Amino acid sequence: MTQETKPSGSIDSATVRAILKRYWGYDSFRPLQEDIVLHVCAGGDALALLPTGGGKSVCFQVPGLARKGVCIVVSPLIALMKDQVAHLQRQGIEAAAIYTGLSPEEQELCLDRAVRGDLKFLYVSAERLQNRRFLAAFQQMEVGLIAVDEAHCVSQWGYDFRPPYLQIAELRAYAPRTPLLALTATATPDVVTDIQDKLQIKPRKVFRKSFVRPNLTYYAAEEEDKLGRLHRALRKVGGCGIVYVRNRRKTVEVAEWLCQNGLSAAAYHAGLPAEVRNARQEDWMADKIRVIVATNAFGMGIDKPDVRLVVHLDLPDTIEAYFQEAGRGGRDGKPATALLLYHASDRAEAEARYARAYPPVKFIRQVYEALCNYAGLPVGSGEGVEKPFMLTEFAAAYRLPVPETASALGFLEREGYVAFPDPLKAASRVHITAEPETLYRYEVAHPATSPVLRALLRLYGGRLFSDYGAVSEKTVARKLDLSEAEVVRQLQALQAGDCLDYKPLPKTPTVLFLRARVEPGRYFLASDVYKRRKETAWKKLQAMLDYAAEGRLCRSRYLVAYFGEENDTDCGRCDACLRRKRGGLSDAVYTKMYRQAAPLLSREAMDARELCDRFPEWDEDDVCLFWQYLLEMGFLVPDPACGEGYFRLKPQPQPKR
């Protein structure tokens, strides 16, 4: 049966604004949002390009509520799916998600609810679209809208290409009259064209919000002492901030260093227990913690409007990733700063990471065969099978180099062959399967389990009757002043009594096979496709490196030009604009700085960095120009007793310029 959805009646501005007011509390949409919403409500396809913080989710959630049927949301990020589903549920909107790691029973329950019309939003990963059970259920659903989030994943020229996204076009054949809205924060002109082709967006309707962020000032600086520069930037800018680094260990090191130097900071990465991550995020949102030091796991779906400073201590791999992360500053429209710090050694490190990320195709296939053998899967079987997995043990068993093996496994995950659920990101899940009357009779007969059952309902609500919900044994134990072991025992007893289905959190890492084992030589990872993707990744990395080292072009103009937007106006505030605009310091600024610095420089030796520390209110670029001028004019003399790079002011009257 082919499923079709038609809009019922006219959906006008008053209708969508009423929905916005009821669920989000806003009287009006942001620029471009209402145009997108009305276009989709009328049944039109579209691609929406909205920079980070532009309100993409509202653009599909409002028409999803306005139109009849369920809105299918395709998203590559499990964390973002969970966050959005939880947010919708808090607003009283029926929403669910199917993603890697859910049991067959949980997936079936979600699909049944969607078929019955009990859901308004069903979030799925692109890999799910290849599943026969999902396709069968989809054809029975009344689908009002298909939303494709992070749509750049469709394009082989995108910075995060996900081959399963190509299956979305096949889904459209079952719902030819259902509108499709693709959304992304970053896309070059080639990617825009490719998205429209791959998703069959007809006619080619693009809503494009300018990538220019007039309140956001971009700086890039070559800096050997990155932590010192970070500390000075935080002192100068004020307000809350995000610091991005590349690995988990570094988040802890930098956060500890900031705390030791008088700043409130906390580390955030995907390896922390969920309760710790949530507590730190909440403290930061409430301004109890000023600075979050994070990997790129932090930021997606987090709407904190008053971030004043975003600092990158390590180079991102692409301008797209940098633009998204930097764009988390100043969402409230007030001035904010994005600071990128780099060192000459960063180029070599970035290029080495690139080489590791793209091992030879032959090696990737070797790792895949070894992985299937490790899991004991014969050809043609294994879809949905989850097995314990330890990278070091696996690599040792098959005599594979660990770093290259990790890269190959990451590639197989991006290609949709396998997934590696992180037990630290997950939670135990409970679904109450018995009717209320049955529960009551069970409580009477087994009073020992009554406290846990009632605590579940108080903490997690009646939603557990209709769907699986994430629960924390630790939270329940704390609420009841019991041990976690006792809570687990009672949950198992309730499960044995057919009151609920309890799925405890796995304690060890696993590998989940998303498709059956394919025969050797039948991978769709063709050598020419791999080569093209590798070349694209290299070009994107070089563009990022060029941006970091470029000191002549306006930073804002450089970034928006990368995304195909013409802008002939310099921002006037970035490091490149200031360097060009001044060409040196004005007499007034120079005179003021000299009068304040001369007494200090006459008494003691220092370097430019220490001068910055003594006068934190000064602009660092001004200090560099001031210092360079004094050196070039010979007004500073070295002081070997204090160390290399330390100078004193030569005794003399104030020099004239």
N, C-alpha and C positions, 0 to 999 in steps of 0.2 A: 504494500500500500504506500503510495506517495503522499507524504504529509505536506499540506500547504496551510499557511496562516495569512489571513487578511486582517487589516486593521478594522476595528469595529467603530463606526462613527467617526466624527472629526475630533482629532486631538489638537487643541489650539494652545496658544500661549498661556491662557488662564489655567488650563488643565495642568500643564507641566509645571507652572509656577506654584500651583497649589500643592502638587506632589513634593516639590523642592522645599516648600515651607513646612509641610507636615513632617517630613522625615529628616530634613537637614537643618531646618530652622532659618533658612535664608529667604529673604524677600525677592531677591533677583539673582540671576546667573552671572558668572564671570563672562568677560568678553569671549565671544564665539561659541560658548557652551549652548546657549539657547538655539542658535542656528543649527548646530549639530543635532540636538535633541529633536527639534521639530522635523528636520529632514528625515531622520530615522523613523520617527513616529508615523510619518507619511508613507513609509515603506521603501525608502531609498537606501541604497548602499553608499558607503563613504569610507574614506581614509582620513583620520584626524591626526594631525601633527601638533601636539601640545607639549611644550617643554615641561620638565620636571616642576611639579607644583601648579600645573595648569588646570588641574581638576579633571583628569581623564575618566575616573571611575563614575563621576556624576553623569557623564555623557552617555554611558550605556545603562546605568542603574535607573535613571529617571524614565527613559523610554521602555526599559524592561518592566517597570511597574505600570506604565501607561498602556502598554499593548497587552492583548490577551495572550495567555500561554506563558511558558517558561522561557527565560533567557538563558541560553547556553553560553558560558564564558570560558574561552580557551585561554589558559595562562601557563607559562613555563615555570612559575615560581610557587612551590608548595607553601612557603612561608607567607607569601602575599595572598594566596588563596585562603589560607586559614584566617588571616587577619581580616580580609574583606567579609568572609562568611560570618565571623564572630561579630563584626561591626553591624552587618545587616540584621543578624539575629537580635542584637541588643536593641535595634530599632523596631523590633516586632515584625520583621520581614522574613518569610520562610526561605532559607537558603541552605545549601549543602555543597559539599565538594567530594569528588572522587579523585584520588591521587595515589601515588606509589606507597605501598605499605598497608593499605586498607585490606581487610579480609574479604573474601568473596561474599560473605553474608552482609557485610557493611555496604559493599558496592551494590548488591542486589536491592537492599533496602532503599538506597538513594534513587536508583533507577525506577523502582516501583512507585515511589512518591512522586517522581517527575511525570511518570505515565498517568498517574491518577489526577494530576493537576494540583498536588499539594505543595509544590515548590514554585517560587517565582524566579529563583536563580539556582542554576546548577553549574558549578565550576568544575572543569575537567582539564587534565593535561592533554597535550596534543597526541601523546602516545595512546591515550584512551580511545581515540577516534579510529584506531585500527582494530579494536576489539569487536568481535562479531556480536557479542551480547549487547554491547552499547549501541551498535548500529541497529540491531533489531528493536531495542527499546526506543531509540530516537525516532524511528518511523511510526511509533505509536503515540508519540508525544505531540501536543499542540505547542509548537515552538514559535514564540513571538519575535525573537531576535537572536542572532548569533553575534557575539562580541569576541573579537580576537585581540587580546591584550599583548603588549610587547610584540607588535606585528613585524618588527624588523627581523624576527626569528624566521620569517617565511623566506627571506631573501638570502641567496648564497653570497651576496655582497654585503650582508649585514654583519655586525660585529659579534653576533651570537646566534649564528644559523643553527636551526634545529630541524633536521630533515622530516620528522613526523608532522611538522606544521604544513607540509605539502599535502597532507591528507584532508585538510579542511575543504579544499575545492571539491573532493569527492563527496563530502557531507552535504554540500549545497545541492547536489542532484536530488536528494530526498526532500528538500524544502526549497523549491525554486522561487517561491514568492516571499520567502522570509528574508527580511533585510539583514545585511551583514555590515557591522561597523568594525573596522580595524583601527587600532590606536597604537601610537608609539610616541616616545618623547624625542627620539633622534633618528633621522633618516637622511642620507644623502640623496641627490636627485636620482641616481641609478637605483637605489633601494626603493624609493617611492614608486618608480615605474615597475620594478620587479614585484612589489607587494600587490599592486593592482592587477598585474598579469596572473600571478599565482593564485590569488583569491577570487579572481573573476569579478572584480568590482566594475559594474557597468550601470550607467555610464561612469567615466572616470571622474568621480567627484572627490576633490581634496579640500579639506578645511585645514588651513595652515595658519597657526598663530606665529607671529614673529619670534625668532629665537633671541632677539635682542633683550637683555635684561638691564634696563637703564639704572636700576638701583644697585646692581651687583658689579663691583670693581674687581677685575682680574689682575693678579700679580704673578709673575714667575721670576724666580731669583736663583742664580747659582750660589750655593751656600755650602761651605764645609761643615760649619757648626749648625746643623739643622735644629737641634734641640734648643740651642740658645736663641736662634731666630724665632722659633715657635714661641718660646717663653715671652720674648719681647713683643711679638705680635698679639698674644693674648692679653698682655698688660695694656697695650695701646688701644686695641679695638674695644675691649670690654664685652659684656654680654656672654651668651652661651656659644659653644662651638662644637664642631666635629673635626676630629683628626683622623685621616685615613692612612693606614699602613697596609703592607701586603700580607703579613702572616700573623698568626695568633700570638706567638711568642712576643712579637714586637708590640702588640697592643698592651700587654702586661708591662713590659719594660718602660714604654713611654708614659703610660698612666702613672706608674710608680714614681718615675722621675719628676713628673709634673707635681704630684702630691708632695714629694720631698722638697720641692721648690715653691711651696706655698699656694698651689692652685688645686682646686677641687676637681678630681678627674677619676674616671673609672674605665676599665677595659671592657670591650664587648666583642665577642666572636661566637661563631656557631658551635664551638666545642664546649661552651659553658652550659651547665644545667639550665633547663628552661626557666626554673624559678629565679635563678640568679640573673639571667638575661632580662626577664620581665621586670624584676625589681630595679635593676639599674636603668632600664629604659624609662620606667615610671618616675624614678628619682630625677632623671635628666629632664623629662617632660615637665616635671613640677619645679624645676630649677633648684633642686636640692644638690644636684651635681652639675657643675658648670660645663665640663668638657667630657665628651665621650671619645675614647680612642678606639677605633674600630677597623675591622676589615670591611670589604664591600658588602658583607652580609647585613650591614646596618644601613637603614635608611628607606628601604622599599616599603611603601605604605604608611610610613610614619610622617604625620603632618604636624610638624612643630614650626609655626610661622616665624618665630623670632630668633632664628639662628643667625648670629652676626658674623661668624667666621668659620670657613671651611678650609682646612689645611691638608694638603697632600704631602706627606714626607717621602713617599715613594711614587714613582711614575706609574700611572695606569697604562694598560696596554693599548687603549684606543682613545681618540678624542671623544667618541660617543660616550664611553664610560666616564671619562673625566667631566664632560658637560653635565651628565645626569647627576653625578655626585656633587660637583661644585654648585649646581642649581638648587641644592637643598638649603642654601643660604638665602636669607632675605625674602622668604615667601610672603611676608606681610607687606612688601612694597617699600620697606625702609632700607636705608643703606646697609650693605653687607659686603664682605670681602672674601674672595676666593684666592688663596695663596698656594702656589705650587713651588716646592723647594726641590732642587735637583743638584747633582754633583756630576763631575765628569765621569766618575765610575758608574753612574746609573745607566749610561748608554750600553756599556759592555754587559752589565747585569741583565738589562732588558732583552738584549739580543740573545744572551745565553738562555733566558727563560723561553724565548720564542723557539729556539732550537730544540729544547726539551719537550715543548708542547706539541711538536710535530715530528714524532718518530717515524721511521719509514713504514709504508703501508704493509710491507712484508712482516715487520715486527708486530704491528697491531693485530694482524691476522693470527700470528703465532700466539700472542697473548690470549686472543679469543678462544682458540682451540684448546689451549691449556686450561683456561677458566672453565670451559664446558666439561672437560675431562675431570677437573678438580671437583666439580659439582656432580659428576656421575651422570651427565645427561646424554642420551643417545640422540642422533640426528632426528629432527622432526618433533622433539618433545621438549618440555621445560617451560612453556609459557606460564607465568604466574608463580613459578617455583622460587622459593626463598631458602637460601642456604647460609650457614655460618661462614664468615670469611674474614681472614686476617691477612693483610697485604704481605707482611714480612714472611709469614709461613708459606703463603702461596708462591712468592718469588723464590724462596729457598728451595721449595719442593721441585720447581721446574728450572732452577738455576737461571733465573732472570734478574737483570739489574733493577733494583727497587725504583730509582727515580724515573727511568724510562718506562717501567711497567706501570707506575702510577699515571703517567701521561697517557699511555695507551688505554688504560681503563677509563680515564676521563674522556677520551675520544669516543670509546664505545658507549659511554653513558650519554654523551651528547648526540650520538647517532641513534639512540633509542633502543639499543640491544639490551642493556642492563641498567640497573639503578642501584645505588648504595645508600639505603635509608640510614640516616644518622640516628642512633638510639637516643642521643642527647637532645635531639630536636623533637622527639616524639613524646607521647604520653600514653598511659593506659586508657582503655576505652570501655564504656559500659552502655548497654542498651537494656532498658527494663522491658522484658517481653511479656510479663504477666499482666492481666487485667487488674484494676484496683481492688476488686472484691477478692481475687485470688491472693493478692499481696496481703490484704487484711487478715485472711484466714491463716496464711503462713506466719504472719507476725504473732498471732495469738498462740499458734502451736510451737513457735520457735522464738521466744522473746529475746534470746541472746543476740540475734541478728538485727533486731529492731533499730537500735541506735545507728548502725551503719547505714541502713536503708533510709532512715529519716534524714541523716546527715547528707546523703547523696541528693535527696530531693531539695533540701534547704540550700545546699551549695550550688547545685547545677540545674535545679528547676525541673518542671514537668517535661521539658524537651527530651529528656532521656526516654520517655515513653514512645516517642516517634522516631528517634534516630540515635545512633551511637554518639556519645559525647566524651570528650577528653576529661579524665578525672585524675586527681593526684592523691595517691594513697597517703602521702605525707601530710597533705592538707587535712584530709579526713581524720587521720590519726591525731593531729594537733587539736582539731576541733573537739574530739571526744576524749582527749587525754589518754589515748591508747598507743600501743606500739604499732609500727607499720606492719609487722608480721601478723598481729592480731587482726588488723583491718583486712589484709590479704586473705587470711583464713576465713573471715566472715563473708567476704565477697565470693570466695570459692564455695562456701556453703549455700549462699543464695543462688549461685549458678547451679549447683547440684539439685537444688529444690525447684528448678525451672522458673525462678523469679526473674532472672536477668542473664544476659550474656556478658561475661567479663573477659576482656582481652588484655592481659597484663603486658606491660612494656618489655620488649626484648632487651636483655642485658648485654648482649654481645653484638658486634658489627655483623652485618649480613650483606649478601648480594642477592638482588631480586632480578630474575630473568624476565624481561618484558615481552619477549617473543621466543618462539620455539627455536632450538638450535638449527642453524642453517648448514647446508652441505658445504664442504670446502670449495672455494672458488665461486660461490653464489652470493657473495656479499654485494650489496649495492654500492659499497664504497669503492668506486672505480678510481683507477690511478689518475686519470685526467681530472676528475672532480676534486680529488684530494689535492692535486697539484695547484689547481685554480684557487682553492680555499686557502692553501698555504701562502700563495702569492698575495692574495687579498689581505691576509693577516699581516704579512710583512709590510705592505704599503700603509696599512693603518698604524702599525707600530712606528714606522718612519715619520708619519705625519705627527704623531704624538711627540716624538723626539724633537722634530723640527719646531713644534710649538714651544717646547720648553726652552730651546736654545735661541729662538727668534727674539731679538731685542729691538727691532725697528718698527714692526707693524703693530697697530692698535690691537690689543688682545681680543677685544670684543668683535672687531671687524674680522679678524683672523678666524675666530670660531664660527661666526654665522656664515662666512663665505664657504667654510668647509661643508656646511649643510645646504649650500646652493642659494643662500639669501644675499641679495645685493644691499649693501649699506655703505653710503659714501661719507658717513659722519663718524669721526673718531670719538671715542668715549671721553677723552681728555683727562682720565684719571688713572689709567693703568700705568705700569712701570714704563712701557714703551712710549706712551703719550707724554708722560712727565719728562722723560729723558729728552724727547724731541722738543717739547714745548719750552723747556728751560734752556737746554743747551748749556746749562750752568745755573748758578743761583742768581736771583735778583740782588741788587745792592742792599736792599732793605733787609732781606733774609740773611745775607752773608754778614752784614754788620751786626745784626742782633746775635747771631750764633757766635761770632768772634768775641764779642764783648762778654758773653757768658762763659765761653770755653777757655779764653786766654788765661784767666787766673789759675784754672786747674792745670792747663798744659804747661804753665810756667813753673808750677810747684812739683809736678810728678809726671812720669812717663806713662803713656797708655797707647792702646791701639784704637782703631775706629770702632770696634765692637764695644769696648769699654766706654768709649765716649757716648755710644748709644744708650748704654745702661745708666750713665750718669744723667742723661737728659732724655728720659723715656717719652716726653711729650714731643720731641723732634721727629720729623719724618726720616725714616732710615735712608731713603734715596737722597734727601738733602744732606745727611751726614756724610754719605759716600762722596757726593760732589764736593762738599766742603773740605773733607779730608784730602781728596785727590788734588784739589787746588793748592792747598797748603804744601803738599809734597812737591808738586810740579814747580812751585815758586821758590822752593828751598827754605820755607819758613819753619819746617820741622827738621830736627836732627835726631839721628838714632841714639838710643840709650842701651848699649850692650849689656850693662849691668842688670837691666830688667828683662832682657830676653829679646829674641829676634822679633821684629815687627813693632817694637815699642819705640815711641818718639816723644821728645819734649819740644816745646816751642822755643825757638831761638830768641834770645833776648833782643828786643828791638821795639821801636814804635809800631803802632798798628800799620800793617802794610796797606798801601793804596791799590785799588784795582784799576 
